[in-house]
Amino acid sequence: MIEQPNLWSSWGRLTEISLSAVLFFIFIVALVRVLGKRTTSQLNNFDWIINIAVGSLAASGILLTDVATADALAAIITLALCQYLTTWWVRGTDTGSRVVKARPTLLTHKGEYLRDAMDEVRVSEEEIRAALREAGMIENSAANWVVLETDGNLSVIPSTPSKLDKAEALQDVQAPRELDD
């Protein structure tokens, strides 16, 4: 039995959906302004999950008749509050940071691939070479280090006489202990 397409409900339902959509739009714009730039910047895993959940809740509140608009708004407010409190916990404590955030991972050292790290985070040589090209480099040795950041981007640090243990910006990067500088 073929189900009939649901192309029309009623003017009342269309009005309800339209008003809910406008309400959620205004609410989410205000929420992003209150929570700040972090909400829409380069996302780490935690932020990405929250944004997907908010989108899903907004869609449910707009379209699903069995989900009240106020229920969806309450769920979004609760997630936003959880995200806000968690980011303060992460910023304020080492425990929070270790629990919630992934650490950046060193993928190359002085032009050499760190295969164990690459396997652990599932990054290929091709992806690293693409990051090197994007940074204007044509040889692996042109970069001291390539780092997989917490937001999934690859940072390329150009070759300099610096040593890994002296590079202040790389203090929090997960790296093998036995690297030759």
Salt bridges, closest charged atoms under 4 A:
GLU16 OE2 - ARG13 NH1 3.30
ASP47 OD2 - ARG38 NH2 3.12
GLU125 OE2 - ARG115 NH1 2.44
GLU125 OE1 - ARG129 NH1 3.04
GLU126 OE2 - ARG129 NH2 3.56
ASP181 OD1 - HIS109 NE2 3.77
